[in-house]
Amino acid sequence: MSDSDGEAEYSAAFTDVNNGKAVVCDRESCEIKVFLPGTETFYLHSNEPGKHGRKVCKTCYQYYRHKTTTKRRGIIILFSSTNNFYIH
């Protein structure tokens, strides 16, 4: 086995999202709840100070995006002399 083959195997082990574990949507009423490894999730902030947010699947994220009572946070742009930072 050459070095380049070993590097390819090594890279693949670390690029696999969540180390091959199933992805779980944190929305209680999610219709699917458990997804294949590597499924994209979206982070939702909690409205309660000090409480952690949750990761949800794309379908649940779209639900919250269109829900009229969902609080939306704006994008904050911080300027420095060397970098621009975007916080969403």
C-alpha positions as CSV (number, residue, x, y, z in Angstrom):
1,M,0.0,0.0,0.0
2,S,1.5,3.4,-1.0
3,D,1.4,6.5,1.0
4,S,-1.2,8.1,-1.3
5,D,-3.6,5.1,-0.7
6,G,-3.2,5.5,3.1
7,E,-3.9,9.2,2.9
8,A,-7.1,8.6,0.9
9,E,-8.4,6.1,3.6
10,Y,-7.3,8.5,6.4
11,S,-9.1,11.4,4.8
12,A,-12.3,9.4,4.2
13,A,-12.5,8.4,7.8
14,F,-12.6,12.1,8.9
15,T,-14.8,13.5,6.2
16,D,-17.6,11.0,7.0
17,V,-20.1,13.2,8.8
18,N,-20.9,12.1,12.4
19,N,-18.6,9.1,12.1
20,G,-21.2,7.0,10.3
21,K,-23.8,7.4,13.0
22,A,-27.5,8.1,12.2
23,V,-28.6,11.7,12.3
24,V,-31.5,12.5,14.6
25,C,-33.8,15.5,14.3
26,D,-34.5,17.1,17.6
27,R,-38.0,18.3,16.8
28,E,-40.4,16.2,18.8
29,S,-43.0,15.9,16.1
30,C,-40.7,15.2,13.2
31,E,-42.3,12.6,10.9
32,I,-39.0,10.7,10.1
33,K,-36.8,11.5,13.2
34,V,-33.8,9.3,12.2
35,F,-31.9,9.9,9.0
36,L,-28.9,8.4,7.2
37,P,-25.4,9.5,8.2
38,G,-24.4,12.7,6.5
39,T,-27.9,14.1,6.3
40,E,-27.8,17.9,6.5
41,T,-29.2,19.5,9.7
42,F,-29.9,23.0,10.7
43,Y,-29.3,24.6,14.1
44,L,-32.2,26.6,15.7
45,H,-31.4,28.8,18.7
46,S,-33.6,28.6,21.8
47,N,-35.8,31.5,22.7
48,E,-35.0,30.8,26.4
49,P,-31.7,32.3,27.7
50,G,-29.3,29.7,28.9
51,K,-31.1,26.9,27.1
52,H,-29.3,25.1,24.2
53,G,-30.7,25.1,20.7
54,R,-31.4,22.1,18.7
55,K,-30.6,20.5,15.4
56,V,-33.4,19.8,13.0
57,C,-33.8,18.2,9.5
58,K,-34.4,20.2,6.4
59,T,-38.2,19.5,6.5
60,C,-38.5,20.7,10.1
61,Y,-36.3,23.7,9.4
62,Q,-38.6,24.7,6.5
63,Y,-41.6,24.3,8.9
64,Y,-40.0,26.7,11.4
65,R,-39.0,29.2,8.6
66,H,-42.7,29.5,7.5
67,K,-44.2,29.4,11.0
68,T,-45.5,32.9,11.8
69,T,-44.5,32.8,15.5
70,T,-40.9,31.9,14.8
71,K,-38.6,34.7,15.9
72,R,-36.1,35.6,13.2
73,R,-32.6,36.9,14.0
74,G,-30.9,39.2,11.7
75,I,-27.4,38.9,10.3
76,I,-24.9,40.8,12.4
77,I,-21.8,42.1,10.5
78,L,-18.8,42.9,12.6
79,F,-16.0,44.9,11.0
80,S,-12.4,44.9,12.0
81,S,-9.3,46.2,10.3
82,T,-8.4,42.7,9.1
83,N,-11.5,40.6,8.8
84,N,-15.3,40.8,8.3
85,F,-17.3,38.5,10.5
86,Y,-20.8,37.4,9.8
87,I,-22.9,36.0,12.6
88,H,-26.3,34.6,11.8
